[in-house]
Amino acid sequence: MTILQLIAATEAVADTTKKAVIEQKLDMLSHMSAQDLISMLIKDIVNFGLRILIALVLLAVGRWIIRWIRRAMRNMMTRREVDPSLRGFLSSMVNITLTLFLIIIIIGILGIDTTAFIAVFASGDYWDLFFDMNERVYKRFAEVGLNIPFPQLDVHLKDETRPEEPKRTE
């Protein structure tokens, strides 16, 4: 087991069997010599560095492919004389969707579990989750006395049925 996996395992919410496994691995690490720990650390750093390099290359290639797909789609819609506002909307939607997939793939390459990301986006309840989380944070802050200032706009309505009062000149 690598150090990164061990850290991820300790941060995860684990049941009793996982806790026992984590304790075993921590015990194993505590009995390793300094030379073994250093070599394991160097191996993990090199491994993670290669993952970052692969992720950066994939990001560059992925963005290039997304731009190519978006340009091809825009050209096709222009030739078919699709409404310009619909062209912009569809082009943006394709760009955002493909970029989201690219980011999820890159996060997976870096070794982060993407199941939760995929579940949130696939469920279609993103905004429900977003507003529910904001409400929970707001209520918890209120419990401890923290106040979040929100932008406020005062609107003054003018009654059109009433005649205006004449302006005073002095």
N, CA, C and O of each residue as an XYZ file, in Angstrom:
680
protein
N       0.856     -1.181      0.000
C       0.000      0.000      0.000
C       0.897      1.238      0.000
O       1.897      1.289      0.717
N       0.539      2.209     -0.792
C       1.321      3.432     -0.871
C       0.876      4.403      0.232
O      -0.176      4.214      0.842
N       1.666      5.419      0.477
C       1.344      6.413      1.502
C       0.078      7.178      1.119
O      -0.753      7.481      1.975
N      -0.067      7.492     -0.181
C      -1.258      8.218     -0.625
C      -2.516      7.396     -0.380
O      -3.540      7.934      0.040
N      -2.444      6.111     -0.638
C      -3.593      5.251     -0.372
C      -3.861      5.150      1.121
O      -5.015      5.090      1.546
N      -2.795      5.131      1.921
C      -2.955      5.065      3.371
C      -3.625      6.330      3.907
O      -4.500      6.257      4.770
N      -3.213      7.483      3.394
C      -3.839      8.748      3.809
C      -5.302      8.763      3.392
O      -6.170      9.158      4.170
N      -5.576      8.332      2.161
C      -6.956      8.290      1.699
C      -7.776      7.317      2.539
O      -8.950      7.565      2.814
N      -7.166      6.224      2.942
C      -7.878      5.239      3.753
C      -8.189      5.783      5.143
O      -9.259      5.503      5.685
N      -7.273      6.556      5.732
C      -7.529      7.105      7.062
C      -8.563      8.211      7.023
O      -9.284      8.414      7.999
N      -8.651      8.938      5.904
C      -9.627     10.016      5.795
C     -11.024      9.496      5.471
O     -12.015     10.181      5.725
N     -11.107      8.308      4.921
C     -12.414      7.754      4.545
C     -13.190      7.380      5.800
O     -12.620      7.027      6.832
N     -14.491      7.468      5.677
C     -15.340      7.016      6.753
C     -15.340      5.499      6.676
O     -15.857      4.915      5.724
N     -14.756      4.864      7.691
C     -14.540      3.424      7.611
C     -15.348      2.702      8.674
O     -15.564      3.217      9.771
N     -15.785      1.510      8.331
C     -16.447      0.683      9.323
C     -15.378     -0.049     10.124
O     -14.186      0.189      9.926
N     -15.779     -0.920     11.009
C     -14.823     -1.543     11.930
C     -13.788     -2.398     11.205
O     -12.635     -2.442     11.632
N     -14.160     -3.074     10.132
C     -13.171     -3.892      9.423
C     -12.129     -3.019      8.737
O     -10.946     -3.358      8.707
N     -12.575     -1.891      8.186
C     -11.616     -0.988      7.554
C     -10.698     -0.364      8.601
O      -9.510     -0.166      8.344
N     -11.239     -0.056      9.776
C     -10.409      0.507     10.837
C      -9.328     -0.473     11.245
O      -8.193     -0.073     11.503
N      -9.668     -1.764     11.306
C      -8.681     -2.777     11.676
C      -7.576     -2.861     10.626
O      -6.400     -2.989     10.970
N      -7.951     -2.788      9.346
C      -6.967     -2.832      8.264
C      -6.049     -1.617      8.338
O      -4.835     -1.736      8.169
N      -6.633     -0.450      8.592
C      -5.836      0.780      8.691
C      -4.862      0.679      9.862
O      -3.692      1.040      9.732
N      -5.338      0.193     10.995
C      -4.455      0.044     12.159
C      -3.321     -0.922     11.864
O      -2.191     -0.689     12.294
N      -3.595     -2.008     11.137
C      -2.562     -2.963     10.748
C      -1.507     -2.294      9.887
O      -0.310     -2.486     10.104
N      -1.941     -1.517      8.919
C      -0.996     -0.877      8.005
C      -0.178      0.203      8.715
O       1.010      0.371      8.439
N      -0.819      0.931      9.628
C      -0.070      1.917     10.412
C       0.954      1.216     11.296
O       2.066      1.714     11.471
N       0.590      0.071     11.850
C       1.520     -0.699     12.670
C       2.687     -1.169     11.809
O       3.839     -1.122     12.242
N       2.392     -1.625     10.585
C       3.438     -2.062      9.664
C       4.390     -0.907      9.349
O       5.606     -1.092      9.303
N       3.825      0.291      9.132
C       4.664      1.459      8.845
C       5.542      1.833     10.038
O       6.681      2.266      9.863
N       5.015      1.667     11.240
C       5.785      2.054     12.425
C       6.981      1.131     12.650
O       7.937      1.516     13.324
N       6.941     -0.077     12.095
C       8.052     -1.021     12.259
C       9.030     -0.991     11.094
O       9.990     -1.762     11.081
N       8.810     -0.123     10.120
C       9.723     -0.020      8.982
C      10.919      0.841      9.358
O      10.821      1.736     10.198
N      12.048      0.553      8.722
C      13.242      1.361      8.969
C      13.104      2.697      8.235
O      12.265      2.850      7.347
N      13.934      3.644      8.619
C      13.901      4.967      7.997
C      14.236      4.872      6.513
O      13.641      5.575      5.697
N      15.190      4.003      6.156
C      15.566      3.824      4.758
C      14.396      3.279      3.938
O      14.168      3.726      2.814
N      13.651      2.316      4.495
C      12.495      1.762      3.793
C      11.397      2.810      3.618
O      10.759      2.890      2.568
N      11.187      3.620      4.677
C      10.175      4.679      4.591
C      10.541      5.703      3.527
O       9.682      6.143      2.763
N      11.813      6.081      3.475
C      12.263      7.067      2.497
C      12.123      6.508      1.079
O      11.661      7.210      0.180
N      12.517      5.258      0.878
C      12.401      4.677     -0.466
C      10.933      4.559     -0.874
O      10.600      4.794     -2.035
N      10.046      4.199      0.065
C       8.619      4.119     -0.244
C       8.060      5.507     -0.559
O       7.233      5.660     -1.458
N       8.516      6.513      0.185
C       8.073      7.883     -0.050
C       8.534      8.378     -1.420
O       7.759      9.001     -2.146
N       9.783      8.107     -1.776
C      10.304      8.527     -3.082
C       9.535      7.837     -4.202
O       9.184      8.469     -5.199
N       9.271      6.539     -4.038
C       8.509      5.807     -5.053
C       7.113      6.400     -5.220
O       6.629      6.538     -6.344
N       6.461      6.753     -4.107
C       5.119      7.342     -4.173
C       5.135      8.729     -4.802
O       4.225      9.079     -5.553
N       6.160      9.520     -4.504
C       6.264     10.867     -5.078
C       6.473     10.779     -6.586
O       5.851     11.524     -7.343
N       7.344      9.872     -7.026
C       7.571      9.695     -8.462
C       6.292      9.204     -9.140
O       5.929      9.683    -10.214
N       5.615      8.253     -8.512
C       4.367      7.730     -9.058
C       3.318      8.840     -9.190
O       2.652      8.944    -10.220
N       3.171      9.664     -8.152
C       2.197     10.748     -8.200
C       2.611     11.818     -9.217
O       1.758     12.399     -9.888
N       3.909     12.076     -9.330
C       4.400     13.025    -10.324
C       4.075     12.573    -11.738
O       3.699     13.386    -12.583
N       4.218     11.271    -11.998
C       3.857     10.738    -13.311
C       2.358     10.867    -13.552
O       1.935     11.171    -14.668
N       1.558     10.641    -12.525
C       0.104     10.815    -12.665
C      -0.239     12.253    -13.012
O      -1.087     12.507    -13.867
N       0.425     13.198    -12.344
C       0.172     14.617    -12.633
C       0.580     14.944    -14.068
O      -0.135     15.658    -14.772
N       1.723     14.424    -14.499
C       2.182     14.662    -15.870
C       1.185     14.086    -16.885
O       0.848     14.748    -17.866
N       0.720     12.865    -16.650
C      -0.258     12.249    -17.546
C      -1.548     13.071    -17.555
O      -2.152     13.280    -18.607
N      -1.966     13.538    -16.366
C      -3.192     14.338    -16.273
C      -3.054     15.650    -17.037
O      -3.999     16.071    -17.704
N      -1.905     16.300    -16.955
C      -1.691     17.561    -17.675
C      -1.685     17.349    -19.185
O      -2.250     18.147    -19.934
N      -1.039     16.257    -19.631
C      -1.036     15.954    -21.063
C      -2.457     15.655    -21.525
O      -2.883     16.128    -22.579
N      -3.190     14.870    -20.737
C      -4.569     14.550    -21.095
C      -5.436     15.807    -21.106
O      -6.309     15.945    -21.963
N      -5.209     16.717    -20.172
C      -5.958     17.970    -20.152
C      -5.718     18.774    -21.432
O      -6.663     19.273    -22.044
N      -4.451     18.895    -21.830
C      -4.131     19.663    -23.040
C      -4.742     19.006    -24.278
O      -5.349     19.685    -25.106
N      -4.584     17.697    -24.405
C      -5.130     16.988    -25.568
C      -6.658     17.029    -25.530
O      -7.297     17.235    -26.561
N      -7.239     16.835    -24.359
C      -8.692     16.859    -24.225
C      -9.286     18.207    -24.577
O     -10.303     18.271    -25.267
N      -8.673     19.281    -24.119
C      -9.170     20.621    -24.458
C      -9.064     20.872    -25.961
O      -9.950     21.484    -26.556
N      -7.966     20.391    -26.578
C      -7.810     20.558    -28.020
C      -8.913     19.805    -28.754
O      -9.496     20.337    -29.699
N      -9.213     18.564    -28.331
C     -10.269     17.768    -28.969
C     -11.632     18.434    -28.776
O     -12.444     18.467    -29.701
N     -11.883     18.962    -27.583
C     -13.166     19.629    -27.317
C     -13.320     20.859    -28.209
O     -14.396     21.096    -28.759
N     -12.243     21.646    -28.355
C     -12.314     22.812    -29.240
C     -12.570     22.385    -30.680
O     -13.335     23.042    -31.386
N     -11.947     21.298    -31.130
C     -12.153     20.795    -32.486
C     -13.605     20.352    -32.689
O     -14.221     20.673    -33.705
N     -14.146     19.612    -31.715
C     -15.542     19.159    -31.806
C     -16.484     20.357    -31.816
O     -17.436     20.398    -32.594
N     -16.218     21.319    -30.960
C     -17.080     22.508    -30.878
C     -17.044     23.299    -32.192
O     -18.080     23.754    -32.676
N     -15.853     23.456    -32.761
C     -15.716     24.192    -34.025
C     -16.416     23.445    -35.159
O     -17.101     24.062    -35.975
N     -16.251     22.122    -35.217
C     -16.907     21.323    -36.262
C     -18.425     21.409    -36.126
O     -19.144     21.518    -37.119
N     -18.900     21.358    -34.882
C     -20.339     21.446    -34.657
C     -20.876     22.823    -35.049
O     -21.943     22.928    -35.653
N     -20.138     23.869    -34.708
C     -20.564     25.224    -35.055
C     -20.580     25.417    -36.568
O     -21.498     26.038    -37.104
N     -19.565     24.887    -37.265
C     -19.531     24.997    -38.729
C     -20.694     24.248    -39.366
O     -21.306     24.736    -40.316
N     -21.000     23.057    -38.839
C     -22.115     22.284    -39.385
C     -23.431     23.033    -39.186
O     -24.267     23.074    -40.089
N     -23.616     23.628    -38.001
C     -24.860     24.360    -37.744
C     -24.942     25.625    -38.588
O     -26.036     26.036    -38.977
N     -23.803     26.248    -38.878
C     -23.799     27.432    -39.736
C     -24.200     27.056    -41.162
O     -24.992     27.757    -41.791
N     -23.651     25.944    -41.673
C     -24.013     25.488    -43.022
C     -25.495     25.138    -43.121
O     -26.111     25.334    -44.168
N     -26.061     24.629    -42.053
C     -27.484     24.254    -42.069
C     -28.384     25.410    -41.653
O     -29.597     25.250    -41.517
N     -27.780     26.564    -41.456
C     -28.498     27.800    -41.134
C     -29.351     27.675    -39.865
O     -30.521     28.058    -39.841
N     -28.730     27.128    -38.816
C     -29.400     27.036    -37.516
C     -29.384     28.423    -36.889
O     -28.439     29.188    -37.083
N     -30.428     28.745    -36.139
C     -30.540     30.052    -35.490
C     -29.277     30.338    -34.661
O     -28.812     29.464    -33.929
N     -28.719     31.556    -34.772
C     -27.481     31.872    -34.053
C     -27.564     31.688    -32.532
O     -26.598     31.247    -31.909
N     -28.709     32.025    -31.935
C     -28.813     31.858    -30.479
C     -28.804     30.376    -30.106
O     -28.228     30.004    -29.084
N     -29.424     29.540    -30.906
C     -29.418     28.098    -30.661
C     -28.025     27.530    -30.891
O     -27.584     26.633    -30.173
N     -27.338     28.056    -31.892
C     -25.951     27.631    -32.146
C     -25.075     27.889    -30.937
O     -24.322     27.015    -30.507
N     -25.176     29.106    -30.381
C     -24.375     29.455    -29.213
C     -24.715     28.598    -28.011
O     -23.827     28.148    -27.287
N     -26.007     28.374    -27.799
C     -26.445     27.557    -26.664
C     -25.930     26.129    -26.781
O     -25.343     25.598    -25.838
N     -26.149     25.503    -27.944
C     -25.720     24.117    -28.125
C     -24.203     23.983    -28.057
O     -23.682     23.013    -27.509
N     -23.506     24.955    -28.614
C     -22.052     24.936    -28.581
C     -21.547     25.026    -27.138
O     -20.628     24.304    -26.751
N     -22.141     25.901    -26.360
C     -21.751     26.027    -24.949
C     -22.095     24.778    -24.161
O     -21.317     24.340    -23.314
N     -23.260     24.200    -24.437
C     -23.662     23.006    -23.711
C     -22.729     21.835    -24.006
O     -22.363     21.095    -23.094
N     -22.347     21.662    -25.246
C     -21.404     20.600    -25.603
C     -20.053     20.848    -24.941
O     -19.429     19.924    -24.420
N     -19.607     22.100    -24.966
C     -18.329     22.455    -24.342
C     -18.342     22.136    -22.843
O     -17.404     21.525    -22.331
N     -19.384     22.543    -22.155
C     -19.461     22.319    -20.706
C     -19.547     20.829    -20.391
O     -18.874     20.351    -19.477
N     -20.366     20.093    -21.136
C     -20.527     18.663    -20.883
C     -19.226     17.906    -21.109
O     -18.823     17.101    -20.269
N     -18.571     18.154    -22.226
C     -17.321     17.459    -22.511
C     -16.216     17.853    -21.541
O     -15.401     17.014    -21.158
N     -16.180     19.124    -21.139
C     -15.188     19.566    -20.157
C     -15.432     18.893    -18.817
O     -14.481     18.509    -18.136
N     -16.691     18.746    -18.430
C     -17.016     18.053    -17.188
C     -16.537     16.608    -17.232
O     -15.945     16.120    -16.270
N     -16.791     15.922    -18.346
C     -16.305     14.547    -18.486
C     -14.779     14.496    -18.419
O     -14.211     13.604    -17.790
N     -14.129     15.443    -19.062
C     -12.667     15.491    -19.046
C     -12.139     15.672    -17.623
O     -11.181     15.011    -17.221
N     -12.760     16.560    -16.875
C     -12.320     16.802    -15.495
C     -12.513     15.550    -14.644
O     -11.647     15.216    -13.836
N     -13.633     14.857    -14.813
C     -13.874     13.632    -14.043
C     -12.830     12.578    -14.397
O     -12.349     11.870    -13.513
N     -12.474     12.464    -15.666
C     -11.450     11.508    -16.079
C     -10.101     11.868    -15.463
O      -9.382     10.992    -14.982
N      -9.761     13.149    -15.477
C      -8.475     13.585    -14.920
C      -8.432     13.362    -13.417
O      -7.403     12.946    -12.883
N      -9.531     13.632    -12.729
C      -9.583     13.388    -11.285
C      -9.387     11.899    -11.009
O      -8.695     11.528    -10.061
N      -9.993     11.048    -11.830
C      -9.804      9.605    -11.677
C      -8.363      9.189    -11.901
O      -7.861      8.318    -11.191
N      -7.679      9.791    -12.873
C      -6.271      9.472    -13.131
C      -5.406      9.857    -11.937
O      -4.427      9.179    -11.625
N      -5.773     10.948    -11.272
C      -5.000     11.385    -10.109
C      -5.229     10.500     -8.891
O      -4.555     10.660     -7.874
N      -6.173      9.568     -8.985
C      -6.370      8.617     -7.905
C      -7.486      8.980     -6.950
O      -7.626      8.354     -5.900
N      -8.284      9.981     -7.292
C      -9.396     10.387     -6.435
C     -10.637      9.636     -6.894
O     -10.898      9.537     -8.093
N     -11.398      9.112     -5.952
C     -12.601      8.355     -6.284
C     -13.638      9.291     -6.901
O     -14.021     10.292     -6.294
N     -14.086      8.960     -8.099
C     -15.012      9.829     -8.823
C     -16.455      9.364     -8.731
O     -17.331      9.947     -9.370
N     -16.714      8.337     -7.959
C     -18.073      7.804     -7.870
C     -19.056      8.862     -7.386
O     -20.152      8.983     -7.933
N     -18.680      9.625     -6.372
C     -19.577     10.648     -5.820
C     -19.858     11.741     -6.853
O     -20.996     12.195     -6.978
N     -18.825     12.169     -7.597
C     -19.021     13.191     -8.630
C     -20.011     12.710     -9.673
O     -20.947     13.422    -10.037
N     -19.795     11.501    -10.144
C     -20.655     10.952    -11.186
C     -22.081     10.796    -10.678
O     -23.037     11.068    -11.404
N     -22.225     10.357     -9.430
C     -23.564     10.163     -8.873
C     -24.319     11.484     -8.786
O     -25.508     11.540     -9.102
N     -23.644     12.540     -8.363
C     -24.309     13.845     -8.233
C     -24.748     14.364     -9.597
O     -25.877     14.831     -9.749
N     -23.863     14.286    -10.588
C     -24.211     14.817    -11.901
C     -25.196     13.924    -12.636
O     -26.037     14.421    -13.385
N     -25.108     12.621    -12.438
C     -26.018     11.706    -13.119
C     -27.420     11.758    -12.532
O     -28.399     11.506    -13.233
N     -27.520     12.083    -11.249
C     -28.842     12.088    -10.620
C     -29.692     13.262    -11.087
O     -30.920     13.198    -11.025
N     -29.067     14.314    -11.546
C     -29.816     15.485    -11.975
C     -30.271     16.345    -10.807
O     -30.981     17.332    -11.003
N     -29.877     15.985     -9.613
C     -30.278     16.729     -8.421
C     -29.184     17.684     -7.962
O     -29.098     18.005     -6.776
N     -28.354     18.135     -8.885
C     -27.245     18.997     -8.501
C     -27.734     20.249     -7.774
O     -27.218     20.598     -6.713
N     -28.738     20.927     -8.354
C     -29.191     22.184     -7.755
C     -29.888     21.941     -6.420
O     -29.748     22.743     -5.497
N     -30.638     20.843     -6.307
C     -31.245     20.516     -5.015
C     -30.159     20.307     -3.965
O     -30.264     20.800     -2.842
N     -29.116     19.571     -4.343
C     -28.007     19.339     -3.433
C     -27.300     20.652     -3.093
O     -26.954     20.893     -1.937
N     -27.091     21.488     -4.089
C     -26.412     22.767     -3.901
C     -27.172     23.657     -2.910
O     -26.580     24.187     -1.969
N     -28.492     23.821     -3.124
C     -29.275     24.686     -2.249
C     -29.440     24.083     -0.857
O     -29.446     24.809      0.137
N     -29.573     22.757     -0.782
C     -29.672     22.100      0.518
C     -28.390     22.302      1.321
O     -28.442     22.569      2.522
N     -27.238     22.176      0.658
C     -25.955     22.364      1.340
C     -25.805     23.817      1.804
O     -25.334     24.066      2.914
N     -26.201     24.766      0.968
C     -26.128     26.173      1.372
C     -27.017     26.445      2.583
O     -26.621     27.162      3.502
N     -28.213     25.872      2.580
C     -29.132     26.061      3.704
C     -28.556     25.470      4.985
O     -28.658     26.081      6.049
N     -27.956     24.296      4.896
C     -27.357     23.665      6.077
C     -26.206     24.505      6.633
O     -26.079     24.692      7.843
N     -25.368     25.007      5.717
C     -24.246     25.847      6.157
C     -24.768     27.116      6.815
O     -24.259     27.525      7.859
N     -25.774     27.742      6.219
C     -26.351     28.968      6.776
C     -26.921     28.718      8.173
O     -26.684     29.501      9.093
N     -27.673     27.625      8.329
C     -28.267     27.315      9.641
C     -27.198     27.006     10.673
O     -27.310     27.417     11.828
N     -26.157     26.280     10.264
C     -25.082     25.948     11.216
C     -24.338     27.217     11.626
O     -24.013     27.386     12.801
N     -24.069     28.099     10.686
C     -23.425     29.368     11.019
C     -24.302     30.172     11.978
O     -23.793     30.778     12.921
N     -25.613     30.182     11.744
C     -26.530     30.920     12.613
C     -26.502     30.352     14.032
O     -26.616     31.106     14.998
N     -26.352     29.035     14.169
C     -26.292     28.419     15.489
C     -25.095     28.897     16.294
O     -25.185     29.041     17.513
N     -23.977     29.143     15.625
C     -22.771     29.582     16.334
C     -22.587     31.094     16.289
O     -21.567     31.611     16.744
N     -23.567     31.799     15.745
C     -23.539     33.260     15.780
C     -22.836     33.921     14.610
O     -22.557     35.118     14.671
N     -22.541     33.191     13.554
C     -21.926     33.799     12.374
C     -23.020     34.285     11.440
O     -24.033     33.610     11.260
N     -22.821     35.441     10.852
C     -23.809     36.022      9.962
C     -23.173     36.230      8.599
O     -22.052     36.729      8.504
N     -23.876     35.853      7.549
C     -23.376     36.022      6.191
C     -24.094     37.212      5.573
O     -25.316     37.179      5.426
N     -23.364     38.268      5.204
C     -24.038     39.394      4.549
C     -24.371     39.044      3.105
O     -23.509     38.597      2.348
N     -25.607     39.249      2.740
C     -26.060     38.995      1.379
C     -26.261     40.323      0.673
O     -26.645     41.304      1.310
N     -26.011     40.378     -0.625
C     -26.293     41.605     -1.360
C     -27.789     41.916     -1.280
O     -28.635     41.025     -1.356
N     -28.080     43.180     -1.128
C     -29.480     43.571     -0.972
C     -29.791     44.683     -1.948
O     -28.957     45.546     -2.219
N     -30.993     44.649     -2.466
C     -31.446     45.654     -3.400
C     -32.780     46.183     -2.904
O     -33.728     45.417     -2.731
N     -32.859     47.476     -2.678
C     -34.118     48.090     -2.266
C     -34.826     48.601     -3.519
O     -34.249     49.331     -4.324
N     -36.071     48.206     -3.662
C     -36.862     48.617     -4.815
C     -37.989     49.515     -4.311
O     -38.751     49.125     -3.426
N     -38.092     50.699     -4.868
C     -39.158     51.630     -4.512
C     -40.151     51.663     -5.665
O     -39.807     52.039     -6.786
N     -41.365     51.271     -5.383
C     -42.394     51.248     -6.414
C     -43.123     52.587     -6.448
O     -43.453     53.157     -5.408
N     -43.358     53.062     -7.622
C     -44.039     54.323     -7.797
C     -45.473     54.017     -8.214
O     -45.702     53.258     -9.155
N     -46.424     54.601     -7.521
C     -47.832     54.369     -7.830
C     -48.205     55.261     -9.012
O     -48.259     56.484     -8.882
N     -48.457     54.657    -10.136
C     -48.770     55.396    -11.365
C     -50.178     55.982    -11.342
O     -50.465     56.899    -12.111
N     -51.053     55.487    -10.492
C     -52.432     55.983    -10.479
C     -52.551     57.295     -9.730
O     -53.477     58.067     -9.980
N     -51.644     57.556     -8.828
C     -51.676     58.823     -8.081
C     -50.946     59.895     -8.849
O     -49.886     59.640     -9.422
N     -51.501     61.096     -8.868
C     -50.779     62.172     -9.567
C     -49.541     62.571     -8.760
O     -49.521     62.493     -7.532
N     -48.519     62.998     -9.489
C     -47.289     63.428     -8.827
C     -47.517     64.752     -8.118
O     -48.269     65.614     -8.573
N     -46.852     64.874     -7.008
C     -46.918     66.150     -6.280
C     -46.026     67.128     -7.011
O     -44.949     66.766     -7.484
N     -46.475     68.366     -7.104
C     -45.644     69.367     -7.794
C     -44.355     69.619     -6.995
O     -44.351     69.607     -5.764
N     -43.277     69.845     -7.729
C     -41.999     70.118     -7.081
C     -42.017     71.539     -6.526
O     -42.515     72.470     -7.159
N     -41.475     71.672     -5.363
C     -41.432     72.991     -4.717
C     -40.184     73.744     -5.179
O     -39.085     73.192     -5.237
N     -40.381     74.971     -5.493
C     -39.248     75.824     -5.837
C     -39.201     76.941     -4.816
O     -40.189     77.640     -4.590
N     -38.093     77.094     -4.232
C     -37.965     78.129     -3.197
C     -36.933     79.135     -3.552
O     -36.698     80.073     -2.791
